[in-house]
């Protein structure tokens, strides 16, 4: 008998598919089921390191956590990491396969289906229920040939589908009806029901709309899911979540002000989330064209999937000038991964790993040089911050090596060795450790160096767990979990 599975497809990107799967995963896991998340193809520069030594999308890392299991490369067998407007790095089963443009990738997709099905079958072998997440929309008919992300996968794996629309952005009725009208007969037959997400206010106001959807599509609605504020306390899937969210912190008048420039290929920006969780910290994500705020206490340069490309954008936006002024005023700077590489004197890419081969002058705030090349380092890591002595943990995910005189002052000492560098005055620093600020004791000690403060008592990881429980509870109250299981069993 086939393992029960159901696929959550959306009427578009950012309709809440990832969060819905995470909430359902936690809800079913709390009922004692062995649940596994699965996304055949993901496109995101937010990624994490798995227990089996690969990388997958950050959303699948969170979904695995919701299930109470270790993340695996098989939960996201194909990951696309955009490096330019036209090209992306292709990661298959957790390892870099190469890079290609959109047209070349469309030709490659049919050959990747075997890897996708292999991973799905493996998860089915260890689960009571597999929750599958689609990508974008199945109605993108121009991309239908060779599809492995939505209906192409659903057909190959014989998985039933629930279609999700986002009422918060408006047009949910048209989106659901329109999506169904663009599917072919077999695809429409795979959609068993719909679900409406992100509703604010009186849910009964949507009752008449459900009748219209049923009349036009034949679909029953599994529930109208409310807008969930707890979602803001969870890592976002990709940079789309930053749109319209300049302020991530709790209060614009907070005592400690942190600024982070939004790179075009920003990666793993959830490194900022623990800072934003502090009640006396506000995090401003600075959009291109805007200046870095002059009153910031700390500027964080986040990760990047295209270090030289984003470094060029930093200079084009004048952020290098703003940053130099910030340092002259006595401000603090932390660079993480790609941001750390930018802080040095130069970044070289002799093999053209992230684009055209070449080199670029860095920001010159640390006496270091970076050469991109070699195998990608993917590893969980733990150790201690040198300045405060506090424990830190996280993961490394980078290509290249950074060396220079300032490496004599490492930022952290990990079990694998020393990492990072610190300026002579101790105010400019960087390292390759993602997840650094999620370590509560370190975060408090670091912020106390910026400004005297009482320990807030924020336990970041416990907060993520609580947010997952809140999301699961809201979904369980708004939808019929039994009906989801019935649909999953229709394979």
N, C-alpha and C positions, 0 to 999 in steps of 0.2 A: 504493500500500500504506500502511495506517495505521501511524503511528509507534508502536512498542511502548510500552505504558504499563500500570502496575499500581497499584491503589489500596489503601493500607493503612488499613483500618477497625478500630476497636477495640470491645471489649465495654463500654467506658465511658471517661470522661475520665481522663487521667493514667495510662494503661496503658503509655505509652512509645512512642506512635506517632511523635511528632516525632523522638525520638532514633533510632528504628529507621530512619526515612527518611534522616536525616542520615548514619547509619553506612553504610547501603546506598549512598547517593549517593557517599560517599567511596570505598567499595570498588569500585564500578563505574567511577568516574572514574579510579581508579588502574589499571584495566584498559584505559584508553584510550577509553572511551565518552564521548560528549557527553551529559551527564545534566542534567536540569532538575527542580527540585522544584515542586510545585503544591499549593496548598490552596485549594479553591473559596471556603470561608467560614471565617474564624477569629474567635474572640472572645477578645480579650486587650488589656490596656493596656500590654503590653510590645511596643513597636514600634520600627522603625528606618527611616532615610531611605534610599531607593534611588538608584541612579545616574541614573535618569530623573526624579528630583524628586518622588517621592511617598512614601507610607509603607505598610509592610506589617508583618505580624507578625514578632516577633523570631525565632521558630522558622524562618521561611522565609529570613530573613537568614542564619542559621547554616547552613541547608541549602544555600543558594547558595554559601556559603563552602566547604562540603564538596565541592561540585561543581567548585570552582575557577572560578566565573563571577561576574560582577557581579550583585547583586540587582536585580530588576525588579518593577514594580508588577503585572505579569501573573502573578507567582508566587503572589500572594494577592489576587485581584481584589476580594473583599469582606471587609472587616475591621470588626468590631463592637467598639467601645471603651466598656465599661459606665461610665455616669456616676452611676447610682443603682440602687436595688434593682429598678427596673422599666424603666429607659430606658437607651439606649446611643446613642453617636454612630455613624453609618453612614459608612464610608469605602469608596468604589468607585473602582477603578483609581487608588488612591493619594491621592484627594482627598475631602474631607469632602462628603458628599451632604446631610447633615442629621442629625436625631436623631429617634428614635421609641421608643415602648414596645414590649414584646414582641408584643402583639396586632397592632399596626400593622405591625411588621416581618414577621410571618407573612403578612400580606396583600401585602407588598411583594416577598417572595422570588421568586415566579414571574417578575416583571419583571426580576429581577436575573440570571436564568439566561442570558440572551443575553450579558451582559457576562462571565459566567463562562466560557461556551463560547468566546467570542471570545479570551479570554486563553489558554485551554487550547490552542486551535488554533494560536495564535501560537507558543507554546512547542514544540508538536509540530513546527512548521516549522523549528526550529533545533536539534533534539535527536535523538539516537539512542535515548534512553530518557527517559520522563517518570515520575517517582515521585510519586504523588498521595497526599495525607494527608487522611483524613476528620476529622470533628469529633465529639466525644462518642461516641455509639453509634447505629448504624442501627436498633437495637431500640426507640428512643423513638417508638413508633407514634403517640403523640399529636401529634408534630411532623412526621409523614410527609407531609402535604399540602403540596405546593409545595417539598419538600425540595431544597436545592441543595448540601448539605454532605456527604451520604453516598450512599445508593442513588439518590436523585433525579439526582444528577450522574452516577453510574456508569451508570445506564440511558441518560441523554441522550447521554453521550460514548462509550457502548459499551466501558467499561473493566472488566476483570476485577478481582476483589477478593481480598485475603488478610485474614482476620480474626485480630486479635491479642488475646490474653488476658493478664492480669497475674497471675502465680502468687504474687507477693510479697504481695499484699493478701488472698490466700485466695479460694477459690471459683472458680478459673479454669475448672474443668471445667463447673460449673453455668453460668458466665457464657457460655462458648462454646456449649454445648448450648442454653441458654435463648435466647440471641440468635438462633441459627438457627431455633428454633421460632417466633419472633415475626416472622420475615421471610415475605413472600409467596413464591409459587412462582418467579416471575421473579427475585426478589432472591436467593433461595437458589441459583438456578442461576448467578448471577454470582460467588458465592464459590467459588473454586477450591481453596483450602487454608486452613489456619490456622497460627498461629505462637504459641508460648508465650514470654512475656517475663519478665525479672527473676528468674530462678531462682537460688537460693542452695544450695550444697552439691552432693551427688552427683546428677547429672542422671539417672542410671539409675533412680533412685527414681520417676521420672515415667513410666517405660516403660508400666506397666499403664494409666495414665491415658490415654495416647495411643490405646490400643486401645478404651477406653470412648468417647472422643470420635469415633473412626472409626466405631464401631458405631452410635452415636446420630445422627451427622450425615453420615457418608460422607466426611468430610474427612480428608485426610492432613495431617500436620504437617510444615512446612518446616524446623522446628528448634526447639529449646528454647534460648533466648538467656539467657546468664547475667546476673546482676546485675553492673553495670559501674560500679565506683567512679569511673572517669574521667568519668562523666556529671556528677558534681558540679562539675567544672571547666569545664562548658559553660553558656552562658546558658540560663536556664529560660524556658519558653514563657509561663507566667502565674503569678499569685500562689498558685495551688494548691501549687506547689512549695515554698512557704514553710511550709506546714502541718507542724508538728512539727519544724521546723528553726530553733530559736531561735539556735543558735550556728553561724555560717557560717565562722568562722575555724578555723585548724588546732589551736589549743590554748587552753583556758580560762584558763591562767595566763600568757598572752602579755603582753609588756611594754606594748604599746599596746592600749588598749581603746576600741572604737568601738561606738556604739549608734545604732540607727535605728528610729524608731517605725514600726509597720506601719499605714499609712493604709488606710482601707476601700477607696479607689480608687487604691492605690499603683500607680505606673507606672514602667516602665523601672528596676526595682530591681536589674537586673544591673549598674548603676553601682557597686554595692557589691562585686561579685565581685573586682575587682583588689585591693581592700584585704584581702579575706578570703584571697587567695592568698599574702599575705606571711606568712612563718613566725613573725614576732614580733607579729602583729596578730590579734586576735579581733574578730569583728563579731557583735553581739547584736541580733537583730531583736526589738523590744519589742512584745509583743502588747497589744491594748486591755485596760485594766484593770490592767496592770502599770506600775510606775513606771520612769522612765528611771533607769538605774543611777547612783548617786552617784559611783562611781569611774571613770566614763568619761573618757577624755582628749578624745574627739571625738564630737560628735553630728552625724549626717548626716540632714538632712531630704530624703528622696528626692522624685522626681516624683509628680505626682498628676493624675488625669483629672478631678477635681472639687475644685479648690483651695479654694473657700469651704466646701464640704461637709466636706472633710477638715480644714480649719482649725477648723471647729466641733467636730469630733471630738477634735482636739488639746486644745482647751480643756475639753471634757467629760471627758476622761481625766486632766486635771490635768497634762498634759505641758507646757503653757505655764509652769506654776509650777516644774516640774522643770527646764525649760530655763533659766528666769531664775536659778535657784539654781546651775545648772551654770556659767553665765556669770559669776556673782559669785565662784565659786571659781576662776576663771581658765581654765575649760574652753574648748575651741574648738568652733565651729559652722560647718558648711558646708550651704548650701541649694542644691539643684539643681532648676532649672526651677520646678515648682509649689512645691517647698520654699523656693526663693529668693523667690518671690512672697509666701509666708507670713511671711517675716522682716521685711517692711516694716510701715508704719503702717496700711495699708488695702489691701483687694482689692475692686475694684468690677466688677460685671458688668451694665452698664446694658442690654445687649441680651438678657440671659437666655441666654447661650451655653452655660453649664454647668448650667443649672437656672433657678430663678426669678430674675428680675431683682432687683438690689439690691447692697448693699455690706456689708462686714464689716471690723471692726477687725483688723489683723494682730497679730503678736507684738511689734512695736515694737522689734526688735533692730537694725534698720537704718532710716535716715531715708529711706524710699522709699514710693512709692504705685504700685499696679498697676491698670491699667484693662484688662479683657479685651475684646477686639474686634478687628476688622480681619481680614485674611487670615491663615491659619495659616502660620507660617514653617517651612519644611522645607528644610534645607540642611546639607551637610557643611561642617565648619569646621576651621580650624587657626590656630595663632598661638602666643603665649607667655604664661605666667603672669607677672603683673607682679612679685610678691614675690620669686620665685626666678629669674626669667629663663629658666626651662626651657620647652621646646616642649610644646605640648598640641594634641590633635586630638580630634575627635568629631563630633557633629551637633546641630543645633538642631531642636526640634519643639515649638512653642508658639504660643499665641494670646495677644495682648495686648502691652502695653508697660509697662515699669517705669522710673520716673523719680524723681528726688529728689536732695538734696544729697550723699548718700553715693555717688552715681554719679560724683562727681568723683574717687573712688578706685576705679577699675575693678579687677575681679579678674583679667581676662584681656584681652589685646589680640589680637584676631583679624584675619585678613586683611580681613574685612568691616567691622571697626571695634571699638571698645571694648565690653566686655560685663561685666555684673555690678557688684558693689559690695563694699566692705570697710569695716568699722567703724574708728573712729579708732584703737583699740588694736590693730587687725590680727587679732583673734581670731574675729570673726564675719564671714562672707563668703558670697557666693552668686553664681551666674551661670546662664545658660540652656544651658550646654554639657554635653550628655550624653556619657558616655564619657571624661570628664575624667581619671579615675584610671587609665585603661588606658595612659596615657602613662608609661612606666617611669621616665624621669629625673625628671619632675615628681613622680610619686608618692613616690619616694625622698626628694626634696628637701622635699616637704611634710611627710612623716612625721618627717623629721629636725628640723623646727621644733617638733614636739610633744615629741620625746624623742630624745636623742642615740643614734644607731644606725649600724651598719655597713651598707653597701649589700648587700642580700640577693642581688642578682643575678637576681631574678625577672624574667623576660621574659614578660609576661602574654600577649601575642598569640601568641608562639611556643608557650606552654603550651596555648592553645586548639587550635592546629594539632596538637600532640602528642596531646591528648585525643581529637580527631576520628580520628586514626590508630589510637589504641588501641581506640576503639569499633568502627571499621571492621574491625580485625583480629579482635576478639572475635566480631563478627557473622559474618564470613567463615568462622571456624572452627566456628561452631555451626549454620550453615544452608547450603543448597545454592544458591549464586548462579545456577548454571545453570538450576535449576528456576524461580527467580524470573524469569529472562529468558524461559523457555518460556511461562510464564503471561502475561507482559507482551506476548508476541507473539500471543496468542490473541484480540486485539481483532476 
